Amino acid sequence: MDPVKIFLPEKDMPRAWYNALPDLPKPLDPPLHPQTREPLGPDDLLPLFPMDLILQEMSPDRWIDIPEEVLDIYSLWRPSPLIRARQLEKHLGTPAKIYFKNEGVSPPGSHKPNTAVAQAYYNKKAGVKRLATETGAGQWGSALSFGCKLFGIECTVYMVKVSYEQKPYRRSMMQVWGGSVQPSPSDRTEVGRKILEKDPDCPGSLGIAISEAVFDAATHEDTKYALGSVLNHVVLHQTVIGLETKKQLEMVGDEADIVIGCVGGGSNFMGMALPYLREKADGRDVRLVAAEPKACPTMTKGMFAYDFGDSVGMAPLMRMYTLGHSFVPPKIHAGGLRYHGDSPILSQLVHEGVVEPVAFAQNGVFEAALTFAGTEGIIPAPETSHAVKAAIDEAVRCREEGVEKTIVVAFSGHGHFDMAAYEAYLSGSLVDYEMSDETIAKALADAGISGEE
Ligand SMILES: Cc1ncc(COP(=O)(O)O)c(C=O)c1O
């Protein structure tokens, strides 16, 4: 019998991250200063990030060595297993082979520590004492608290207030790793105080929490900011996912035909898919499929334009698929997919037709999650379940067309802290939101975006 769990020996763990910037179909448009709208130089980013990360953000080098200190921490859970989803294949009656790369085995339960550990390391190296960040559902905040703890720096997490109240165990997890968790909007920053003055009961949003964390870092000498997705250096650190996967498939003599991941800001999907970029450009037929929620359809309904990274216009402008920086997505349970924009690298690849986006409503996504849990055993995070849904759809198509494809899924995390979401699905109370063209046109107009630039 072919193996179910494919383990890469620790000695074969990738020792360099893959930087896709030199291999993109076109050079990326530069990020712009939020006030002057001039292209940003490395010095403009120094109040927020250490120089090593800024250089990675703009690096022309295809390979960037992973520091030994980072590899030491990675080895606590990496290489993560690649698993052949035989039970799911059997259940679907598909000739397709389905593999999933289980990033849920990391201590915080998702792919996020692949970059959190690296970011904590480079900040520590630069003498930074504290990192400030935002978190929505809590995955990123717990990953950064974990990374900071291991490198001995402080971590302040602005957690969207509704999640702070609804997800006490994610909050406790951050505190176990020494993170200081603030419900956002908070009275710790001018941005938060202004919002609270107008609306003391404001439930918060990811955009507001980003603004608070950026403000905190910009106004404290010993503090820098860390972002859990979107930026080039974050995507870079996530490429360990795809690099390991390719080696694991090689071990069983297989090759991916369809590579699938879910997209919030784009980091886990890009981490899996970017290592396939060069062979795709060389003509190998490998499809890269990105799944997003219909409630926050950046790639399928947004516009490819310059927009702010946060909701109040303090963060740089990036050219990306966006729904407008002031767009507040409906409260779906995949909290990690509720971001108005996307990684500029991913956005360019969607725009050039290299990546195929698909969008799903949440009931179908949870139905797929239950099928997965009922066959493979693992309960996926609601975010991850979007990728699971896309994989099941592809496998069913293979059955209908009688073709044997190899499907590879970036399984970004487990859903053990998301039981309220499963409860809502099981009780039939989940709402399927679909954004109308009018709603999206209004959100883009509110953000001052009138057309593709
Ligand atoms: C489990 C999980 N998957 C996916 C995502 C989406 O993020 P990204 O698109 O950066 O991978 C998140 C974000 O919080 C997450 O927690």
The ligand as an ORCA input file, in Angstrom:
! r2SCAN-3c Opt
* xyz 0 1
  C      -6.099     28.924      9.486
  C      -5.936     30.095      8.574
  N      -5.897     29.881      7.252
  C      -5.787     30.888      6.379
  C      -5.723     32.206      6.805
  C      -5.638     33.268      5.777
  O      -4.434     33.956      5.758
  P      -3.457     33.921      4.536
  O      -4.250     34.176      3.305
  O      -2.452     34.975      4.804
  O      -2.825     32.584      4.514
  C      -5.767     32.487      8.169
  C      -5.689     33.869      8.647
  O      -5.777     34.186      9.789
  C      -5.879     31.407      9.078
  O      -5.926     31.623     10.392
*
